[in-house]
Amino acid sequence: MPMPQERTYTSEDYWNLPEGQRAELIDGKLYAMAPPNRIHQKILGTLHSVIFNHINQQKGSCEVYPAPFAVNLNANDKMWVEPDISVICDKEKLSDRGCEGAPDWIIEIASPSTSRIDCAVKLFKYRTAGVREYWIVNPMKKLVQTYIFEGEEDASIFSFDDEILVYIFDDGLTIKISDLL
């Protein structure tokens, strides 16, 4: 939900939020972030662990970061988001502040307060910024929407019981959300 807007906000406003206040900056508007619930955190922790372990076992060059992790999607002054999980394969994009540019794979875990932004605003922003793969994990509906934004673009919907192939990895990683709960 957008915070009351007095003006167009910038990176400086984002980085000077009071300690402990989380928000995202999208097109100069600040969006408050409510604390996540237990199931959100369980999915986030186990998904991060699966991806982290897979990258390490494969000796991959990508890095995975759970929220809170700042991503400056377009490397501009009006866009800082905090995806639930960010996978970055180009280490040149990593800085002390987070990721400067589009991660290769983003996962958002939807909640009632974030579904509209995750499924519309962020979908568009991630696609146009150059994210290669985007997942929206919806614990309320037990569904995962996946978007592949490279080559022949693809959008699919899976249940938590389906094996979902990770597109950005060439080694056949599949994830079944129900196994993580």
C-alpha angles and dihedrals in degrees: 000000000000116000117234105288119222095164143336109302126217140196089276091060091046094051092045097055113132115275110278096016111120123199140148125231112220120172092337095310123112117225116197116228118217119215110271121247126242098265090049090054093045092053091044093050097046095043091049090049094050092049094043092049092046093052091048094046091050091044087234125177096227124100126212125209129186123213134308088060120127119231121189095200100191097021088244135127098254105050126071118147133175108215115195090240128012124188114195121187097175105071090192086077093060120097136162088270096051130263122353103201136007120328115226094238129020127187122194121188106212125225128179090264096048105036096095093049094043094048100041119012098035093039089059095041094048093047095049093043093058104259106160100205131018128186127189110197111199112194093181093060096026090232136127121207113201127194126192111196100185131087108336099013117227137192120191139170122217134181120235087255094059125096105240118204115222106229101199094059119072094204101079101256110176126185127203108195094202089062089060097055 
